[in-house]
């Protein structure tokens, strides 16, 4: 027996588009791609690596703040493990970018 609620009769809500569901990972991946373009096309290792590191840290921030349903495929393990892993990678990339000496010109 139904309660007469019109929302029950309509069935399940239509699935949202891929961009709407997975925007956090899409933003992070586009940022990483932009950093790779800076490294490869513009020959700017340090700047490109810092762009990549910034977007990895952004991924950690998004994973920390968003609910698991909204974080999409940024959810891999528990929130603490995901955030710690992304922050470690982002900080490691930053240190790498700043420590590697510039090539002689």
PDB file as gemmi writes it, atoms N, CA and C in Angstrom:
CRYST1    1.000    1.000    1.000  90.00  90.00  90.00 P 1                      
ATOM      1  N   UNK A   1       0.845  -1.174   0.000  1.00  0.00           N  
ATOM      2  CA  UNK A   1       0.000   0.000   0.000  1.00  0.00           C  
ATOM      3  C   UNK A   1       0.892   1.239   0.000  1.00  0.00           C  
ATOM      4  N   UNK A   2       0.565   2.203  -0.821  1.00  0.00           N  
ATOM      5  CA  UNK A   2       1.369   3.415  -0.910  1.00  0.00           C  
ATOM      6  C   UNK A   2       0.778   4.500  -0.030  1.00  0.00           C  
ATOM      7  N   UNK A   3       1.588   5.467   0.292  1.00  0.00           N  
ATOM      8  CA  UNK A   3       1.157   6.555   1.164  1.00  0.00           C  
ATOM      9  C   UNK A   3       0.453   7.663   0.391  1.00  0.00           C  
ATOM     10  N   UNK A   4       0.448   7.574  -0.936  1.00  0.00           N  
ATOM     11  CA  UNK A   4      -0.193   8.599  -1.735  1.00  0.00           C  
ATOM     12  C   UNK A   4       0.716   9.779  -2.045  1.00  0.00           C  
ATOM     13  N   UNK A   5       1.961   9.673  -1.684  1.00  0.00           N  
ATOM     14  CA  UNK A   5       2.929  10.742  -1.956  1.00  0.00           C  
ATOM     15  C   UNK A   5       3.227  10.766  -3.451  1.00  0.00           C  
ATOM     16  N   UNK A   6       3.055  11.905  -4.122  1.00  0.00           N  
ATOM     17  CA  UNK A   6       3.297  11.955  -5.577  1.00  0.00           C  
ATOM     18  C   UNK A   6       4.739  11.666  -5.958  1.00  0.00           C  
ATOM     19  N   UNK A   7       5.684  11.914  -5.062  1.00  0.00           N  
ATOM     20  CA  UNK A   7       7.082  11.663  -5.414  1.00  0.00           C  
ATOM     21  C   UNK A   7       7.356  10.165  -5.528  1.00  0.00           C  
ATOM     22  N   UNK A   8       6.599   9.339  -4.817  1.00  0.00           N  
ATOM     23  CA  UNK A   8       6.774   7.889  -4.926  1.00  0.00           C  
ATOM     24  C   UNK A   8       6.285   7.391  -6.274  1.00  0.00           C  
ATOM     25  N   UNK A   9       5.237   7.982  -6.786  1.00  0.00           N  
ATOM     26  CA  UNK A   9       4.666   7.551  -8.060  1.00  0.00           C  
ATOM     27  C   UNK A   9       5.577   7.903  -9.227  1.00  0.00           C  
ATOM     28  N   UNK A  10       6.381   8.927  -9.073  1.00  0.00           N  
ATOM     29  CA  UNK A  10       7.247   9.367 -10.156  1.00  0.00           C  
ATOM     30  C   UNK A  10       8.415   8.413 -10.377  1.00  0.00           C  
ATOM     31  N   UNK A  11       8.712   7.557  -9.433  1.00  0.00           N  
ATOM     32  CA  UNK A  11       9.828   6.631  -9.569  1.00  0.00           C  
ATOM     33  C   UNK A  11      11.116   7.270  -9.100  1.00  0.00           C  
ATOM     34  N   UNK A  12      12.220   6.578  -9.307  1.00  0.00           N  
ATOM     35  CA  UNK A  12      13.509   7.121  -8.852  1.00  0.00           C  
ATOM     36  C   UNK A  12      13.881   8.355  -9.666  1.00  0.00           C  
ATOM     37  N   UNK A  13      14.637   9.258  -9.047  1.00  0.00           N  
ATOM     38  CA  UNK A  13      15.045  10.463  -9.782  1.00  0.00           C  
ATOM     39  C   UNK A  13      15.960  10.099 -10.941  1.00  0.00           C  
ATOM     40  N   UNK A  14      15.907  10.907 -11.968  1.00  0.00           N  
ATOM     41  CA  UNK A  14      16.761  10.670 -13.131  1.00  0.00           C  
ATOM     42  C   UNK A  14      18.222  10.834 -12.726  1.00  0.00           C  
ATOM     43  N   UNK A  15      19.106   9.979 -13.238  1.00  0.00           N  
ATOM     44  CA  UNK A  15      20.520  10.105 -12.866  1.00  0.00           C  
ATOM     45  C   UNK A  15      21.098  11.411 -13.385  1.00  0.00           C  
ATOM     46  N   UNK A  16      21.928  12.019 -12.554  1.00  0.00           N  
ATOM     47  CA  UNK A  16      22.592  13.249 -12.968  1.00  0.00           C  
ATOM     48  C   UNK A  16      23.667  12.917 -13.985  1.00  0.00           C  
ATOM     49  N   UNK A  17      24.049  13.897 -14.752  1.00  0.00           N  
ATOM     50  CA  UNK A  17      25.079  13.692 -15.760  1.00  0.00           C  
ATOM     51  C   UNK A  17      26.429  13.417 -15.129  1.00  0.00           C  
ATOM     52  N   UNK A  18      27.320  12.893 -15.917  1.00  0.00           N  
ATOM     53  CA  UNK A  18      28.657  12.556 -15.445  1.00  0.00           C  
ATOM     54  C   UNK A  18      29.375  13.778 -14.883  1.00  0.00           C  
ATOM     55  N   UNK A  19      29.260  14.909 -15.554  1.00  0.00           N  
ATOM     56  CA  UNK A  19      29.929  16.121 -15.079  1.00  0.00           C  
ATOM     57  C   UNK A  19      29.376  16.574 -13.738  1.00  0.00           C  
ATOM     58  N   UNK A  20      28.084  16.454 -13.556  1.00  0.00           N  
ATOM     59  CA  UNK A  20      27.481  16.877 -12.300  1.00  0.00           C  
ATOM     60  C   UNK A  20      27.857  15.939 -11.159  1.00  0.00           C  
ATOM     61  N   UNK A  21      27.981  14.659 -11.447  1.00  0.00           N  
ATOM     62  CA  UNK A  21      28.306  13.685 -10.397  1.00  0.00           C  
ATOM     63  C   UNK A  21      29.774  13.671 -10.042  1.00  0.00           C  
ATOM     64  N   UNK A  22      30.631  13.772 -11.025  1.00  0.00           N  
ATOM     65  CA  UNK A  22      32.064  13.565 -10.825  1.00  0.00           C  
ATOM     66  C   UNK A  22      32.887  14.839 -10.992  1.00  0.00           C  
ATOM     67  N   UNK A  23      32.296  15.997 -10.735  1.00  0.00           N  
ATOM     68  CA  UNK A  23      33.026  17.244 -10.936  1.00  0.00           C  
ATOM     69  C   UNK A  23      34.288  17.355 -10.084  1.00  0.00           C  
ATOM     70  N   UNK A  24      34.347  16.817  -8.859  1.00  0.00           N  
ATOM     71  CA  UNK A  24      35.600  16.988  -8.091  1.00  0.00           C  
ATOM     72  C   UNK A  24      36.815  16.350  -8.781  1.00  0.00           C  
ATOM     73  N   UNK A  25      36.679  15.122  -9.242  1.00  0.00           N  
ATOM     74  CA  UNK A  25      37.820  14.461  -9.884  1.00  0.00           C  
ATOM     75  C   UNK A  25      38.113  15.099 -11.237  1.00  0.00           C  
ATOM     76  N   UNK A  26      37.091  15.581 -11.918  1.00  0.00           N  
ATOM     77  CA  UNK A  26      37.308  16.228 -13.215  1.00  0.00           C  
ATOM     78  C   UNK A  26      38.118  17.510 -13.026  1.00  0.00           C  
ATOM     79  N   UNK A  27      37.804  18.287 -11.994  1.00  0.00           N  
ATOM     80  CA  UNK A  27      38.561  19.514 -11.709  1.00  0.00           C  
ATOM     81  C   UNK A  27      40.016  19.177 -11.398  1.00  0.00           C  
ATOM     82  N   UNK A  28      40.226  18.166 -10.555  1.00  0.00           N  
ATOM     83  CA  UNK A  28      41.591  17.776 -10.178  1.00  0.00           C  
ATOM     84  C   UNK A  28      42.360  17.289 -11.406  1.00  0.00           C  
ATOM     85  N   UNK A  29      41.742  16.435 -12.217  1.00  0.00           N  
ATOM     86  CA  UNK A  29      42.431  15.904 -13.390  1.00  0.00           C  
ATOM     87  C   UNK A  29      42.733  16.979 -14.429  1.00  0.00           C  
ATOM     88  N   UNK A  30      41.825  17.932 -14.603  1.00  0.00           N  
ATOM     89  CA  UNK A  30      42.100  19.038 -15.530  1.00  0.00           C  
ATOM     90  C   UNK A  30      43.265  19.891 -15.029  1.00  0.00           C  
ATOM     91  N   UNK A  31      43.347  20.090 -13.724  1.00  0.00           N  
ATOM     92  CA  UNK A  31      44.470  20.834 -13.161  1.00  0.00           C  
ATOM     93  C   UNK A  31      45.788  20.101 -13.344  1.00  0.00           C  
ATOM     94  N   UNK A  32      45.773  18.787 -13.125  1.00  0.00           N  
ATOM     95  CA  UNK A  32      46.982  17.989 -13.338  1.00  0.00           C  
ATOM     96  C   UNK A  32      47.381  18.036 -14.811  1.00  0.00           C  
ATOM     97  N   UNK A  33      46.405  17.932 -15.701  1.00  0.00           N  
ATOM     98  CA  UNK A  33      46.686  18.019 -17.134  1.00  0.00           C  
ATOM     99  C   UNK A  33      47.281  19.386 -17.490  1.00  0.00           C  
ATOM    100  N   UNK A  34      46.738  20.443 -16.897  1.00  0.00           N  
ATOM    101  CA  UNK A  34      47.288  21.783 -17.148  1.00  0.00           C  
ATOM    102  C   UNK A  34      48.738  21.865 -16.684  1.00  0.00           C  
ATOM    103  N   UNK A  35      49.037  21.275 -15.542  1.00  0.00           N  
ATOM    104  CA  UNK A  35      50.413  21.261 -15.058  1.00  0.00           C  
ATOM    105  C   UNK A  35      51.335  20.484 -15.980  1.00  0.00           C  
ATOM    106  N   UNK A  36      50.850  19.363 -16.504  1.00  0.00           N  
ATOM    107  CA  UNK A  36      51.655  18.581 -17.450  1.00  0.00           C  
ATOM    108  C   UNK A  36      51.905  19.351 -18.739  1.00  0.00           C  
ATOM    109  N   UNK A  37      50.917  20.118 -19.178  1.00  0.00           N  
ATOM    110  CA  UNK A  37      51.100  20.947 -20.376  1.00  0.00           C  
ATOM    111  C   UNK A  37      52.157  22.011 -20.113  1.00  0.00           C  
ATOM    112  N   UNK A  38      52.129  22.605 -18.926  1.00  0.00           N  
ATOM    113  CA  UNK A  38      53.134  23.622 -18.589  1.00  0.00           C  
ATOM    114  C   UNK A  38      54.528  22.998 -18.610  1.00  0.00           C  
ATOM    115  N   UNK A  39      54.655  21.783 -18.079  1.00  0.00           N  
ATOM    116  CA  UNK A  39      55.962  21.119 -18.061  1.00  0.00           C  
ATOM    117  C   UNK A  39      56.397  20.748 -19.474  1.00  0.00           C  
ATOM    118  N   UNK A  40      55.514  20.107 -20.232  1.00  0.00           N  
ATOM    119  CA  UNK A  40      55.896  19.565 -21.537  1.00  0.00           C  
ATOM    120  C   UNK A  40      55.974  20.636 -22.624  1.00  0.00           C  
ATOM    121  N   UNK A  41      54.959  21.470 -22.723  1.00  0.00           N  
ATOM    122  CA  UNK A  41      54.905  22.415 -23.835  1.00  0.00           C  
ATOM    123  C   UNK A  41      55.697  23.694 -23.561  1.00  0.00           C  
ATOM    124  N   UNK A  42      55.691  24.150 -22.335  1.00  0.00           N  
ATOM    125  CA  UNK A  42      56.356  25.410 -22.015  1.00  0.00           C  
ATOM    126  C   UNK A  42      57.733  25.217 -21.398  1.00  0.00           C  
ATOM    127  N   UNK A  43      58.096  23.965 -21.142  1.00  0.00           N  
ATOM    128  CA  UNK A  43      59.406  23.626 -20.570  1.00  0.00           C  
ATOM    129  C   UNK A  43      59.643  24.348 -19.250  1.00  0.00           C  
ATOM    130  N   UNK A  44      58.643  24.346 -18.410  1.00  0.00           N  
ATOM    131  CA  UNK A  44      58.722  24.973 -17.086  1.00  0.00           C  
ATOM    132  C   UNK A  44      58.435  23.913 -16.028  1.00  0.00           C  
ATOM    133  N   UNK A  45      59.481  23.145 -15.672  1.00  0.00           N  
ATOM    134  CA  UNK A  45      59.320  22.034 -14.745  1.00  0.00           C  
ATOM    135  C   UNK A  45      58.780  22.488 -13.392  1.00  0.00           C  
ATOM    136  N   UNK A  46      59.401  23.508 -12.820  1.00  0.00           N  
ATOM    137  CA  UNK A  46      59.016  23.943 -11.474  1.00  0.00           C  
ATOM    138  C   UNK A  46      57.588  24.463 -11.440  1.00  0.00           C  
ATOM    139  N   UNK A  47      57.236  25.326 -12.360  1.00  0.00           N  
ATOM    140  CA  UNK A  47      55.878  25.883 -12.381  1.00  0.00           C  
ATOM    141  C   UNK A  47      54.833  24.802 -12.620  1.00  0.00           C  
ATOM    142  N   UNK A  48      55.100  23.933 -13.581  1.00  0.00           N  
ATOM    143  CA  UNK A  48      54.152  22.863 -13.874  1.00  0.00           C  
ATOM    144  C   UNK A  48      53.989  21.900 -12.713  1.00  0.00           C  
ATOM    145  N   UNK A  49      55.093  21.576 -12.052  1.00  0.00           N  
ATOM    146  CA  UNK A  49      55.028  20.676 -10.895  1.00  0.00           C  
ATOM    147  C   UNK A  49      54.257  21.317  -9.750  1.00  0.00           C  
ATOM    148  N   UNK A  50      54.413  22.616  -9.573  1.00  0.00           N  
ATOM    149  CA  UNK A  50      53.659  23.301  -8.530  1.00  0.00           C  
ATOM    150  C   UNK A  50      52.168  23.366  -8.851  1.00  0.00           C  
ATOM    151  N   UNK A  51      51.835  23.499 -10.124  1.00  0.00           N  
ATOM    152  CA  UNK A  51      50.425  23.458 -10.523  1.00  0.00           C  
ATOM    153  C   UNK A  51      49.843  22.074 -10.226  1.00  0.00           C  
ATOM    154  N   UNK A  52      50.569  21.028 -10.577  1.00  0.00           N  
ATOM    155  CA  UNK A  52      50.111  19.668 -10.293  1.00  0.00           C  
ATOM    156  C   UNK A  52      49.930  19.479  -8.791  1.00  0.00           C  
ATOM    157  N   UNK A  53      50.916  19.897  -8.005  1.00  0.00           N  
ATOM    158  CA  UNK A  53      50.842  19.753  -6.552  1.00  0.00           C  
ATOM    159  C   UNK A  53      49.649  20.523  -5.978  1.00  0.00           C  
ATOM    160  N   UNK A  54      49.398  21.709  -6.502  1.00  0.00           N  
ATOM    161  CA  UNK A  54      48.282  22.514  -6.012  1.00  0.00           C  
ATOM    162  C   UNK A  54      46.952  21.807  -6.258  1.00  0.00           C  
ATOM    163  N   UNK A  55      46.806  21.191  -7.407  1.00  0.00           N  
ATOM    164  CA  UNK A  55      45.541  20.515  -7.697  1.00  0.00           C  
ATOM    165  C   UNK A  55      45.402  19.200  -6.934  1.00  0.00           C  
ATOM    166  N   UNK A  56      46.503  18.552  -6.610  1.00  0.00           N  
ATOM    167  CA  UNK A  56      46.432  17.359  -5.762  1.00  0.00           C  
ATOM    168  C   UNK A  56      46.008  17.771  -4.346  1.00  0.00           C  
ATOM    169  N   UNK A  57      46.555  18.872  -3.842  1.00  0.00           N  
ATOM    170  CA  UNK A  57      46.133  19.383  -2.529  1.00  0.00           C  
ATOM    171  C   UNK A  57      44.669  19.824  -2.582  1.00  0.00           C  
ATOM    172  N   UNK A  58      44.242  20.417  -3.686  1.00  0.00           N  
ATOM    173  CA  UNK A  58      42.828  20.754  -3.854  1.00  0.00           C  
ATOM    174  C   UNK A  58      41.968  19.494  -3.771  1.00  0.00           C  
ATOM    175  N   UNK A  59      42.436  18.397  -4.363  1.00  0.00           N  
ATOM    176  CA  UNK A  59      41.722  17.136  -4.261  1.00  0.00           C  
ATOM    177  C   UNK A  59      41.592  16.675  -2.822  1.00  0.00           C  
ATOM    178  N   UNK A  60      42.644  16.849  -2.027  1.00  0.00           N  
ATOM    179  CA  UNK A  60      42.585  16.498  -0.602  1.00  0.00           C  
ATOM    180  C   UNK A  60      41.568  17.378   0.122  1.00  0.00           C  
ATOM    181  N   UNK A  61      41.589  18.654  -0.203  1.00  0.00           N  
ATOM    182  CA  UNK A  61      40.651  19.592   0.421  1.00  0.00           C  
ATOM    183  C   UNK A  61      39.201  19.239   0.061  1.00  0.00           C  
ATOM    184  N   UNK A  62      38.964  18.932  -1.212  1.00  0.00           N  
ATOM    185  CA  UNK A  62      37.617  18.542  -1.636  1.00  0.00           C  
ATOM    186  C   UNK A  62      37.184  17.250  -0.954  1.00  0.00           C  
ATOM    187  N   UNK A  63      38.095  16.288  -0.856  1.00  0.00           N  
ATOM    188  CA  UNK A  63      37.765  15.011  -0.203  1.00  0.00           C  
ATOM    189  C   UNK A  63      37.442  15.235   1.263  1.00  0.00           C  
ATOM    190  N   UNK A  64      38.142  16.167   1.902  1.00  0.00           N  
ATOM    191  CA  UNK A  64      37.901  16.432   3.316  1.00  0.00           C  
ATOM    192  C   UNK A  64      36.563  17.127   3.552  1.00  0.00           C  
ATOM    193  N   UNK A  65      36.170  18.008   2.638  1.00  0.00           N  
ATOM    194  CA  UNK A  65      34.982  18.827   2.870  1.00  0.00           C  
ATOM    195  C   UNK A  65      33.689  18.246   2.318  1.00  0.00           C  
ATOM    196  N   UNK A  66      33.776  17.494   1.226  1.00  0.00           N  
ATOM    197  CA  UNK A  66      32.560  16.990   0.596  1.00  0.00           C  
ATOM    198  C   UNK A  66      32.116  15.674   1.225  1.00  0.00           C  
ATOM    199  N   UNK A  67      30.819  15.422   1.176  1.00  0.00           N  
ATOM    200  CA  UNK A  67      30.300  14.132   1.634  1.00  0.00           C  
ATOM    201  C   UNK A  67      30.746  13.050   0.657  1.00  0.00           C  
ATOM    202  N   UNK A  68      30.781  11.801   1.076  1.00  0.00           N  
ATOM    203  CA  UNK A  68      31.192  10.730   0.157  1.00  0.00           C  
ATOM    204  C   UNK A  68      30.344  10.683  -1.123  1.00  0.00           C  
ATOM    205  N   UNK A  69      29.074  11.001  -1.010  1.00  0.00           N  
ATOM    206  CA  UNK A  69      28.211  10.996  -2.200  1.00  0.00           C  
ATOM    207  C   UNK A  69      28.602  12.088  -3.184  1.00  0.00           C  
ATOM    208  N   UNK A  70      29.010  13.240  -2.669  1.00  0.00           N  
ATOM    209  CA  UNK A  70      29.370  14.363  -3.539  1.00  0.00           C  
ATOM    210  C   UNK A  70      30.820  14.310  -4.004  1.00  0.00           C  
ATOM    211  N   UNK A  71      31.685  13.601  -3.254  1.00  0.00           N  
ATOM    212  CA  UNK A  71      33.101  13.530  -3.619  1.00  0.00           C  
ATOM    213  C   UNK A  71      33.338  12.573  -4.782  1.00  0.00           C  
ATOM    214  N   UNK A  72      32.388  11.730  -5.082  1.00  0.00           N  
ATOM    215  CA  UNK A  72      32.493  10.829  -6.236  1.00  0.00           C  
ATOM    216  C   UNK A  72      33.670   9.885  -6.121  1.00  0.00           C  
ATOM    217  N   UNK A  73      34.456   9.784  -7.185  1.00  0.00           N  
ATOM    218  CA  UNK A  73      35.547   8.818  -7.207  1.00  0.00           C  
ATOM    219  C   UNK A  73      36.791   9.305  -6.466  1.00  0.00           C  
ATOM    220  N   UNK A  74      36.735  10.464  -5.821  1.00  0.00           N  
ATOM    221  CA  UNK A  74      37.805  10.823  -4.897  1.00  0.00           C  
ATOM    222  C   UNK A  74      37.768   9.922  -3.664  1.00  0.00           C  
ATOM    223  N   UNK A  75      36.632   9.272  -3.448  1.00  0.00           N  
ATOM    224  CA  UNK A  75      36.489   8.350  -2.323  1.00  0.00           C  
ATOM    225  C   UNK A  75      37.106   7.018  -2.719  1.00  0.00           C  
ATOM    226  N   UNK A  76      38.178   6.643  -2.045  1.00  0.00           N  
ATOM    227  CA  UNK A  76      38.832   5.364  -2.306  1.00  0.00           C  
ATOM    228  C   UNK A  76      38.800   4.514  -1.049  1.00  0.00           C  
ATOM    229  N   UNK A  77      39.264   5.063   0.041  1.00  0.00           N  
ATOM    230  CA  UNK A  77      39.264   4.393   1.344  1.00  0.00           C  
ATOM    231  C   UNK A  77      38.484   5.283   2.303  1.00  0.00           C  
ATOM    232  N   UNK A  78      38.853   5.265   3.536  1.00  0.00           N  
ATOM    233  CA  UNK A  78      38.236   6.171   4.501  1.00  0.00           C  
ATOM    234  C   UNK A  78      38.687   7.595   4.245  1.00  0.00           C  
ATOM    235  N   UNK A  79      37.931   8.544   4.773  1.00  0.00           N  
ATOM    236  CA  UNK A  79      38.241   9.955   4.543  1.00  0.00           C  
ATOM    237  C   UNK A  79      39.646  10.300   5.031  1.00  0.00           C  
ATOM    238  N   UNK A  80      40.019   9.810   6.212  1.00  0.00           N  
ATOM    239  CA  UNK A  80      41.335  10.134   6.770  1.00  0.00           C  
ATOM    240  C   UNK A  80      42.456   9.610   5.879  1.00  0.00           C  
ATOM    241  N   UNK A  81      42.331   8.386   5.404  1.00  0.00           N  
ATOM    242  CA  UNK A  81      43.364   7.794   4.549  1.00  0.00           C  
ATOM    243  C   UNK A  81      43.445   8.536   3.221  1.00  0.00           C  
ATOM    244  N   UNK A  82      42.305   8.839   2.632  1.00  0.00           N  
ATOM    245  CA  UNK A  82      42.292   9.552   1.350  1.00  0.00           C  
ATOM    246  C   UNK A  82      42.940  10.932   1.477  1.00  0.00           C  
ATOM    247  N   UNK A  83      42.555  11.683   2.493  1.00  0.00           N  
ATOM    248  CA  UNK A  83      43.088  13.035   2.676  1.00  0.00           C  
ATOM    249  C   UNK A  83      44.579  12.977   2.980  1.00  0.00           C  
ATOM    250  N   UNK A  84      44.986  12.069   3.860  1.00  0.00           N  
ATOM    251  CA  UNK A  84      46.412  11.951   4.205  1.00  0.00           C  
ATOM    252  C   UNK A  84      47.239  11.568   2.983  1.00  0.00           C  
ATOM    253  N   UNK A  85      46.725  10.660   2.167  1.00  0.00           N  
ATOM    254  CA  UNK A  85      47.453  10.235   0.968  1.00  0.00           C  
ATOM    255  C   UNK A  85      47.605  11.385  -0.018  1.00  0.00           C  
ATOM    256  N   UNK A  86      46.525  12.099  -0.282  1.00  0.00           N  
ATOM    257  CA  UNK A  86      46.582  13.214  -1.228  1.00  0.00           C  
ATOM    258  C   UNK A  86      47.457  14.352  -0.706  1.00  0.00           C  
ATOM    259  N   UNK A  87      47.370  14.638   0.576  1.00  0.00           N  
ATOM    260  CA  UNK A  87      48.220  15.696   1.136  1.00  0.00           C  
ATOM    261  C   UNK A  87      49.695  15.308   1.084  1.00  0.00           C  
ATOM    262  N   UNK A  88      49.999  14.054   1.390  1.00  0.00           N  
ATOM    263  CA  UNK A  88      51.388  13.594   1.322  1.00  0.00           C  
ATOM    264  C   UNK A  88      51.922  13.715  -0.100  1.00  0.00           C  
ATOM    265  N   UNK A  89      51.123  13.301  -1.068  1.00  0.00           N  
ATOM    266  CA  UNK A  89      51.536  13.411  -2.465  1.00  0.00           C  
ATOM    267  C   UNK A  89      51.699  14.875  -2.877  1.00  0.00           C  
ATOM    268  N   UNK A  90      50.755  15.728  -2.499  1.00  0.00           N  
ATOM    269  CA  UNK A  90      50.836  17.141  -2.854  1.00  0.00           C  
ATOM    270  C   UNK A  90      52.027  17.839  -2.231  1.00  0.00           C  
ATOM    271  N   UNK A  91      52.284  17.574  -0.954  1.00  0.00           N  
ATOM    272  CA  UNK A  91      53.433  18.183  -0.284  1.00  0.00           C  
ATOM    273  C   UNK A  91      54.730  17.618  -0.861  1.00  0.00           C  
ATOM    274  N   UNK A  92      54.753  16.317  -1.137  1.00  0.00           N  
ATOM    275  CA  UNK A  92      55.944  15.715  -1.735  1.00  0.00           C  
ATOM    276  C   UNK A  92      56.271  16.301  -3.097  1.00  0.00           C  
ATOM    277  N   UNK A  93      55.245  16.513  -3.920  1.00  0.00           N  
ATOM    278  CA  UNK A  93      55.464  17.141  -5.225  1.00  0.00           C  
ATOM    279  C   UNK A  93      55.956  18.574  -5.085  1.00  0.00           C  
ATOM    280  N   UNK A  94      55.419  19.283  -4.101  1.00  0.00           N  
ATOM    281  CA  UNK A  94      55.864  20.661  -3.868  1.00  0.00           C  
ATOM    282  C   UNK A  94      57.333  20.693  -3.473  1.00  0.00           C  
ATOM    283  N   UNK A  95      57.707  19.830  -2.541  1.00  0.00           N  
ATOM    284  CA  UNK A  95      59.111  19.771  -2.115  1.00  0.00           C  
ATOM    285  C   UNK A  95      60.001  19.397  -3.298  1.00  0.00           C  
ATOM    286  N   UNK A  96      59.574  18.402  -4.078  1.00  0.00           N  
ATOM    287  CA  UNK A  96      60.343  17.989  -5.252  1.00  0.00           C  
ATOM    288  C   UNK A  96      60.524  19.154  -6.220  1.00  0.00           C  
ATOM    289  N   UNK A  97      59.447  19.885  -6.479  1.00  0.00           N  
ATOM    290  CA  UNK A  97      59.521  21.004  -7.420  1.00  0.00           C  
ATOM    291  C   UNK A  97      60.461  22.091  -6.936  1.00  0.00           C  
ATOM    292  N   UNK A  98      60.513  22.296  -5.637  1.00  0.00           N  
ATOM    293  CA  UNK A  98      61.341  23.368  -5.095  1.00  0.00           C  
ATOM    294  C   UNK A  98      62.792  22.957  -4.875  1.00  0.00           C  
ATOM    295  N   UNK A  99      63.046  21.657  -4.728  1.00  0.00           N  
ATOM    296  CA  UNK A  99      64.387  21.186  -4.417  1.00  0.00           C  
ATOM    297  C   UNK A  99      65.205  20.879  -5.674  1.00  0.00           C  
ATOM    298  N   UNK A 100      64.539  20.390  -6.709  1.00  0.00           N  
ATOM    299  CA  UNK A 100      65.264  20.037  -7.929  1.00  0.00           C  
ATOM    300  C   UNK A 100      65.869  21.300  -8.526  1.00  0.00           C  
ATOM    301  N   UNK A 101      67.175  21.288  -8.777  1.00  0.00           N  
ATOM    302  CA  UNK A 101      67.802  22.498  -9.320  1.00  0.00           C  
ATOM    303  C   UNK A 101      67.361  22.762 -10.766  1.00  0.00           C  
ATOM    304  N   UNK A 102      67.310  24.014 -11.082  1.00  0.00           N  
ATOM    305  CA  UNK A 102      66.950  24.406 -12.444  1.00  0.00           C  
ATOM    306  C   UNK A 102      68.070  23.999 -13.389  1.00  0.00           C  
ATOM    307  N   UNK A 103      67.719  23.555 -14.597  1.00  0.00           N  
ATOM    308  CA  UNK A 103      68.770  23.185 -15.543  1.00  0.00           C  
ATOM    309  C   UNK A 103      69.539  24.416 -16.009  1.00  0.00           C  
ATOM    310  N   UNK A 104      70.801  24.225 -16.307  1.00  0.00           N  
ATOM    311  CA  UNK A 104      71.572  25.378 -16.800  1.00  0.00           C  
ATOM    312  C   UNK A 104      71.072  25.800 -18.181  1.00  0.00           C  
ATOM    313  N   UNK A 105      71.056  27.078 -18.411  1.00  0.00           N  
ATOM    314  CA  UNK A 105      70.547  27.582 -19.705  1.00  0.00           C  
ATOM    315  C   UNK A 105      71.684  28.053 -20.566  1.00  0.00           C  
TER     316      UNK A 105                                                      
END                                                                             
